[in-house]
Amino acid sequence: MPPAWPGWPGNSSRPPANRPWSCLPAASGRPMIFGIIANTQKEQIWEVLPPFLAWLESKGASVLAADDLRENLCVQPDRFLPIEQLVERCDMVLSFGGDGTLLSTARKVGRRQTPILGVNLGGLGYLAEISLSSLYPRVEELLSGAYRVEERMVLACRVNGSPDVYYALNDVVIEKGAYTRVVRIRTTIGGRYLNTYTGDGLIVATPTGSTAYSLSTGGPLVEPALNVLIVNPISPHTLTDRPMLIGCDQGIEALVQGGHDRMILSTDGQVERHLRVGDRIIIHKADYVVKLVLFHDKYFYDVLREKLKWGDGPASS
Protein backbone atom coordinates (compact mmCIF):
# COMPACT_ATOMS: atom_id res chain seq x y z
CA MET A 1 0.00 0.00 0.00
CA PRO A 2 1.20 3.59 -0.65
CA PRO A 3 2.30 5.51 2.44
CA ALA A 4 -0.06 7.59 4.55
CA TRP A 5 -0.43 11.24 3.66
CA PRO A 6 0.11 13.58 6.62
CA GLY A 7 -2.35 16.41 6.99
CA TRP A 8 -5.36 14.53 5.62
CA PRO A 9 -8.24 13.34 7.79
CA GLY A 10 -7.30 10.26 9.76
CA ASN A 11 -3.72 10.41 8.42
CA SER A 12 -4.25 6.96 6.95
CA SER A 13 -5.07 7.22 3.27
CA ARG A 14 -4.23 9.07 0.10
CA PRO A 15 -6.31 12.14 -0.79
CA PRO A 16 -9.05 11.52 -3.35
CA ALA A 17 -7.74 11.69 -6.91
CA ASN A 18 -9.85 14.71 -7.85
CA ARG A 19 -9.18 16.80 -4.76
CA PRO A 20 -7.19 19.96 -5.66
CA TRP A 21 -3.76 19.89 -4.09
CA SER A 22 -3.95 23.66 -3.62
CA CYS A 23 -6.03 22.75 -0.57
CA LEU A 24 -2.85 21.59 1.17
CA PRO A 25 -0.93 24.87 1.21
CA ALA A 26 -4.10 26.90 1.70
CA ALA A 27 -5.00 24.85 4.76
CA SER A 28 -1.55 25.35 6.25
CA GLY A 29 -1.53 29.09 5.55
CA ARG A 30 1.58 28.99 3.39
CA PRO A 31 2.13 29.58 -0.33
CA MET A 32 2.04 26.67 -2.73
CA ILE A 33 5.54 25.33 -3.41
CA PHE A 34 6.40 24.34 -6.98
CA GLY A 35 9.40 22.20 -7.84
CA ILE A 36 10.91 22.92 -11.26
CA ILE A 37 12.53 20.12 -13.26
CA ALA A 38 13.53 20.72 -16.88
CA ASN A 39 15.28 19.16 -19.85
CA THR A 40 18.37 21.36 -20.01
CA GLN A 41 19.16 20.14 -23.54
CA LYS A 42 16.26 22.23 -24.86
CA GLU A 43 17.69 25.71 -25.38
CA GLN A 44 14.31 27.43 -25.20
CA ILE A 45 14.06 26.49 -21.53
CA TRP A 46 16.41 29.37 -20.66
CA GLU A 47 14.06 31.83 -22.37
CA VAL A 48 10.94 30.35 -20.81
CA LEU A 49 11.86 29.78 -17.18
CA PRO A 50 13.18 33.17 -15.90
CA PRO A 51 10.05 35.23 -16.68
CA PHE A 52 7.75 32.37 -15.73
CA LEU A 53 9.36 31.85 -12.32
CA ALA A 54 9.23 35.60 -11.63
CA TRP A 55 5.55 35.62 -12.58
CA LEU A 56 4.87 32.56 -10.43
CA GLU A 57 6.39 34.21 -7.36
CA SER A 58 4.43 37.40 -8.10
CA LYS A 59 1.31 35.24 -7.71
CA GLY A 60 2.36 34.32 -4.19
CA ALA A 61 3.80 30.88 -4.94
CA SER A 62 7.22 29.62 -3.85
CA VAL A 63 9.70 28.00 -6.21
CA LEU A 64 12.33 25.31 -5.79
CA ALA A 65 14.54 24.34 -8.74
CA ALA A 66 16.59 21.27 -9.59
CA ASP A 67 20.34 21.62 -9.08
CA ASP A 68 21.15 21.28 -12.78
CA LEU A 69 19.37 24.60 -13.43
CA ARG A 70 21.63 26.54 -11.06
CA GLU A 71 24.03 28.07 -13.60
CA ASN A 72 21.38 29.68 -15.78
CA LEU A 73 18.65 30.81 -13.39
CA CYS A 74 18.65 33.81 -11.07
CA VAL A 75 17.04 32.16 -8.07
CA GLN A 76 18.17 32.39 -4.46
CA PRO A 77 20.96 29.81 -3.95
CA ASP A 78 19.07 27.96 -1.21
CA ARG A 79 16.19 27.34 -3.65
CA PHE A 80 18.31 24.91 -5.71
CA LEU A 81 18.10 21.35 -4.47
CA PRO A 82 18.99 17.82 -5.55
CA ILE A 83 15.90 16.34 -7.17
CA GLU A 84 15.47 13.80 -4.35
CA GLN A 85 15.10 16.66 -1.85
CA LEU A 86 13.10 18.87 -4.20
CA VAL A 87 10.30 16.34 -4.67
CA GLU A 88 10.10 15.88 -0.89
CA ARG A 89 9.65 19.58 -0.20
CA CYS A 90 7.35 20.77 -2.97
CA ASP A 91 3.58 20.43 -3.35
CA MET A 92 3.74 19.92 -7.10
CA VAL A 93 6.42 19.32 -9.72
CA LEU A 94 6.40 21.22 -13.02
CA SER A 95 8.26 19.12 -15.59
CA PHE A 96 9.45 21.17 -18.60
CA GLY A 97 10.42 19.13 -21.66
CA GLY A 98 8.40 16.40 -23.30
CA ASP A 99 7.07 12.97 -22.50
CA GLY A 100 10.62 11.68 -21.98
CA THR A 101 11.28 14.36 -19.37
CA LEU A 102 8.02 13.54 -17.62
CA LEU A 103 8.85 9.81 -17.56
CA SER A 104 12.23 10.59 -16.04
CA THR A 105 10.60 12.93 -13.51
CA ALA A 106 8.05 10.27 -12.54
CA ARG A 107 10.85 7.80 -11.85
CA LYS A 108 12.63 10.34 -9.62
CA VAL A 109 9.43 11.21 -7.74
CA GLY A 110 8.76 7.51 -7.14
CA ARG A 111 6.91 6.59 -3.96
CA ARG A 112 6.74 10.20 -2.81
CA GLN A 113 3.84 10.56 -5.27
CA THR A 114 4.22 14.32 -5.58
CA PRO A 115 1.79 15.42 -8.34
CA ILE A 116 3.45 16.20 -11.68
CA LEU A 117 2.34 18.67 -14.35
CA GLY A 118 4.06 18.21 -17.70
CA VAL A 119 4.84 21.24 -19.88
CA ASN A 120 5.50 20.19 -23.46
CA LEU A 121 8.44 21.86 -25.20
CA GLY A 122 8.82 19.29 -27.92
CA GLY A 123 6.94 16.93 -30.22
CA LEU A 124 3.78 14.85 -29.94
CA GLY A 125 3.45 14.84 -26.15
CA TYR A 126 0.71 12.50 -24.90
CA LEU A 127 1.72 12.87 -21.25
CA ALA A 128 2.87 16.49 -21.04
CA GLU A 129 -0.48 18.17 -20.34
CA ILE A 130 0.10 21.76 -21.45
CA SER A 131 1.96 23.59 -24.21
CA LEU A 132 4.06 26.72 -23.88
CA SER A 133 1.30 28.80 -25.45
CA SER A 134 -1.09 27.84 -22.65
CA LEU A 135 1.43 27.85 -19.79
CA TYR A 136 0.34 31.04 -18.03
CA PRO A 137 -3.45 30.63 -18.25
CA ARG A 138 -3.23 26.97 -17.24
CA VAL A 139 -1.09 27.74 -14.20
CA GLU A 140 -3.59 30.48 -13.29
CA GLU A 141 -6.25 27.74 -13.25
CA LEU A 142 -3.97 25.56 -11.19
CA LEU A 143 -3.42 28.28 -8.59
CA SER A 144 -7.19 28.68 -8.26
CA GLY A 145 -7.60 24.94 -7.67
CA ALA A 146 -9.28 24.26 -11.03
CA TYR A 147 -7.55 21.01 -11.85
CA ARG A 148 -7.67 17.32 -11.07
CA VAL A 149 -5.10 14.66 -10.21
CA GLU A 150 -5.16 11.27 -11.91
CA GLU A 151 -3.42 8.23 -10.48
CA ARG A 152 -1.50 6.19 -13.06
CA MET A 153 -0.37 2.61 -12.67
CA VAL A 154 3.36 1.84 -12.51
CA LEU A 155 5.10 -1.42 -13.43
CA ALA A 156 7.84 -3.04 -11.37
CA CYS A 157 10.18 -5.72 -12.67
CA ARG A 158 13.04 -7.86 -11.40
CA VAL A 159 15.51 -10.09 -13.19
CA ASN A 160 16.45 -13.49 -11.75
CA GLY A 161 15.13 -12.60 -8.31
CA SER A 162 17.57 -9.72 -7.88
CA PRO A 163 16.76 -7.13 -5.20
CA ASP A 164 17.17 -4.45 -7.89
CA VAL A 165 13.75 -3.27 -9.05
CA TYR A 166 13.11 -1.39 -12.29
CA TYR A 167 10.03 0.83 -12.49
CA ALA A 168 8.11 2.01 -15.55
CA LEU A 169 5.16 4.32 -16.09
CA ASN A 170 4.83 3.34 -19.77
CA ASP A 171 6.32 -0.06 -20.46
CA VAL A 172 8.80 -2.82 -19.83
CA VAL A 173 10.35 -4.12 -23.06
CA ILE A 174 12.36 -7.28 -23.72
CA GLU A 175 13.98 -7.04 -27.16
CA LYS A 176 16.70 -8.55 -29.30
CA GLY A 177 18.80 -5.38 -29.45
CA ALA A 178 21.15 -4.77 -32.39
CA TYR A 179 21.41 -8.44 -33.41
CA THR A 180 19.25 -9.90 -36.18
CA ARG A 181 18.63 -13.22 -34.42
CA VAL A 182 15.09 -13.66 -33.07
CA VAL A 183 14.38 -14.26 -29.40
CA ARG A 184 12.10 -16.81 -27.75
CA ILE A 185 10.24 -15.76 -24.62
CA ARG A 186 8.19 -18.23 -22.57
CA THR A 187 5.43 -16.26 -20.88
CA THR A 188 3.23 -17.15 -17.91
CA ILE A 189 0.38 -15.06 -16.50
CA GLY A 190 -0.52 -15.48 -12.84
CA GLY A 191 1.54 -18.67 -12.76
CA ARG A 192 -0.25 -20.22 -15.77
CA TYR A 193 1.54 -20.82 -19.05
CA LEU A 194 0.32 -18.51 -21.83
CA ASN A 195 2.62 -18.77 -24.84
CA THR A 196 6.18 -18.85 -26.10
CA TYR A 197 6.71 -15.86 -28.35
CA THR A 198 9.25 -16.01 -31.16
CA GLY A 199 10.10 -12.68 -32.74
CA ASP A 200 11.87 -9.41 -31.96
CA GLY A 201 10.71 -9.19 -28.36
CA LEU A 202 7.84 -8.52 -25.98
CA ILE A 203 6.25 -5.36 -24.59
CA VAL A 204 4.35 -5.24 -21.29
CA ALA A 205 2.64 -1.85 -21.08
CA THR A 206 0.38 0.04 -18.71
CA PRO A 207 -2.72 1.84 -20.00
CA THR A 208 -0.64 5.03 -19.88
CA GLY A 209 1.93 3.32 -22.10
CA SER A 210 -0.68 2.26 -24.65
CA THR A 211 0.08 5.42 -26.65
CA ALA A 212 3.84 4.73 -26.68
CA TYR A 213 5.94 1.86 -28.15
CA SER A 214 3.07 -0.61 -27.86
CA LEU A 215 0.91 1.50 -30.19
CA SER A 216 3.59 1.50 -32.89
CA THR A 217 3.69 -2.31 -32.82
CA GLY A 218 -0.07 -2.74 -33.24
CA GLY A 219 -1.19 -2.61 -29.62
CA PRO A 220 -4.57 -1.20 -28.54
CA LEU A 221 -5.29 2.23 -27.15
CA VAL A 222 -6.41 1.82 -23.53
CA GLU A 223 -8.09 4.36 -21.27
CA PRO A 224 -5.69 5.15 -18.39
CA ALA A 225 -8.27 4.40 -15.68
CA LEU A 226 -8.61 0.72 -16.66
CA ASN A 227 -6.90 -1.83 -14.42
CA VAL A 228 -5.29 -3.87 -17.18
CA LEU A 229 -1.88 -4.57 -18.67
CA ILE A 230 -1.04 -4.94 -22.35
CA VAL A 231 1.01 -7.97 -23.42
CA ASN A 232 2.23 -7.23 -26.94
CA PRO A 233 4.73 -9.32 -28.96
CA ILE A 234 7.10 -7.38 -31.23
CA SER A 235 7.09 -8.62 -34.85
CA PRO A 236 6.02 -12.18 -33.92
CA HIS A 237 6.80 -14.98 -36.37
CA THR A 238 3.38 -16.53 -35.81
CA LEU A 239 0.45 -14.54 -37.15
CA THR A 240 -1.83 -15.78 -34.36
CA ASP A 241 0.37 -14.15 -31.69
CA ARG A 242 -1.71 -11.05 -31.02
CA PRO A 243 -1.66 -8.29 -28.39
CA MET A 244 -3.88 -9.01 -25.42
CA LEU A 245 -5.13 -7.37 -22.24
CA ILE A 246 -4.82 -9.03 -18.83
CA GLY A 247 -5.88 -8.04 -15.33
CA CYS A 248 -3.27 -5.86 -13.67
CA ASP A 249 -3.23 -7.96 -10.48
CA GLN A 250 -1.72 -10.93 -12.32
CA GLY A 251 2.05 -11.13 -12.35
CA ILE A 252 3.83 -11.83 -15.64
CA GLU A 253 6.88 -14.07 -15.87
CA ALA A 254 8.99 -13.97 -19.03
CA LEU A 255 11.71 -16.62 -19.42
CA VAL A 256 14.23 -15.97 -22.19
CA GLN A 257 14.62 -19.36 -23.88
CA GLY A 258 16.41 -18.40 -27.08
CA GLY A 259 18.39 -15.54 -28.54
CA HIS A 260 21.87 -14.31 -27.67
CA ASP A 261 23.79 -12.74 -24.80
CA ARG A 262 23.21 -9.09 -25.70
CA MET A 263 19.44 -8.83 -25.52
CA ILE A 264 18.01 -5.79 -23.78
CA LEU A 265 15.52 -5.11 -21.00
CA SER A 266 14.38 -1.48 -21.04
CA THR A 267 11.95 0.47 -18.88
CA ASP A 268 10.26 3.50 -20.44
CA GLY A 269 12.99 3.44 -23.10
CA GLN A 270 15.35 5.13 -20.63
CA VAL A 271 16.84 2.54 -18.27
CA GLU A 272 18.44 -0.53 -19.83
CA ARG A 273 20.25 -3.70 -18.85
CA HIS A 274 21.47 -6.65 -20.87
CA LEU A 275 19.75 -10.02 -20.82
CA ARG A 276 20.95 -13.46 -21.81
CA VAL A 277 19.36 -16.82 -22.48
CA GLY A 278 18.01 -18.27 -19.22
CA ASP A 279 17.19 -14.93 -17.61
CA ARG A 280 13.80 -14.77 -15.89
CA ILE A 281 11.95 -11.45 -15.73
CA ILE A 282 9.07 -10.93 -13.28
CA ILE A 283 6.76 -8.00 -14.07
CA HIS A 284 3.87 -6.84 -11.89
CA LYS A 285 1.96 -3.76 -10.80
CA ALA A 286 4.05 -1.62 -8.46
CA ASP A 287 2.92 -0.76 -4.96
CA TYR A 288 2.67 2.96 -5.71
CA VAL A 289 1.15 5.18 -8.39
CA VAL A 290 2.23 8.26 -10.31
CA LYS A 291 0.00 11.31 -9.89
CA LEU A 292 -0.46 13.45 -13.00
CA VAL A 293 -2.02 16.91 -12.89
CA LEU A 294 -4.73 17.37 -15.53
CA PHE A 295 -7.42 19.94 -16.26
CA HIS A 296 -11.19 19.60 -16.24
CA ASP A 297 -11.68 20.41 -19.93
CA LYS A 298 -9.16 17.88 -21.27
CA TYR A 299 -9.63 14.12 -21.11
CA PHE A 300 -8.04 11.07 -22.71
CA TYR A 301 -10.37 11.06 -25.71
CA ASP A 302 -9.70 14.75 -26.35
CA VAL A 303 -5.96 14.06 -26.37
CA LEU A 304 -6.39 11.15 -28.81
CA ARG A 305 -8.53 13.22 -31.14
CA GLU A 306 -6.03 16.07 -31.09
CA LYS A 307 -2.83 14.02 -31.43
CA LEU A 308 -4.14 11.44 -33.91
CA LYS A 309 -6.15 13.95 -35.96
CA TRP A 310 -9.42 12.05 -35.55
CA GLY A 311 -12.85 13.39 -36.51
CA ASP A 312 -13.78 16.55 -38.38
CA GLY A 313 -12.59 18.86 -35.63
CA PRO A 314 -12.95 19.49 -31.90
CA ALA A 315 -15.95 17.79 -30.29
CA SER A 316 -17.38 16.42 -33.54
CA SER A 317 -20.73 14.71 -32.95
Secondary structure as UniProt FT lines:
FT   TURN            6..7
FT   HELIX           9..11
FT   TURN            17..18
FT   TURN            21..22
FT   HELIX           23..28
FT   STRAND          33..38
FT   TURN            40..41
FT   TURN            43..44
FT   HELIX           45..58
FT   TURN            59..60
FT   STRAND          62..66
FT   HELIX           67..72
FT   HELIX           77..79
FT   STRAND          80..81
FT   HELIX           83..89
FT   STRAND          92..97
FT   HELIX           99..109
FT   HELIX           110..112
FT   STRAND          116..120
FT   STRAND          130..131
FT   HELIX           132..134
FT   HELIX           135..143
FT   TURN            144..145
FT   STRAND          148..159
FT   TURN            160..161
FT   STRAND          166..168
FT   STRAND          171..175
FT   TURN            177..178
FT   STRAND          183..189
FT   TURN            190..191
FT   STRAND          192..199
FT   STRAND          201..205
FT   HELIX           208..211
FT   HELIX           213..216
FT   TURN            217..218
FT   TURN            224..225
FT   STRAND          228..234
FT   TURN            239..240
FT   STRAND          244..247
FT   TURN            248..249
FT   STRAND          252..258
FT   TURN            261..262
FT   STRAND          263..267
FT   TURN            268..270
FT   STRAND          271..275
FT   TURN            277..278
FT   STRAND          280..294
FT   TURN            296..297
FT   HELIX           300..307
FT   TURN            308..309
FT   TURN            314..315
//
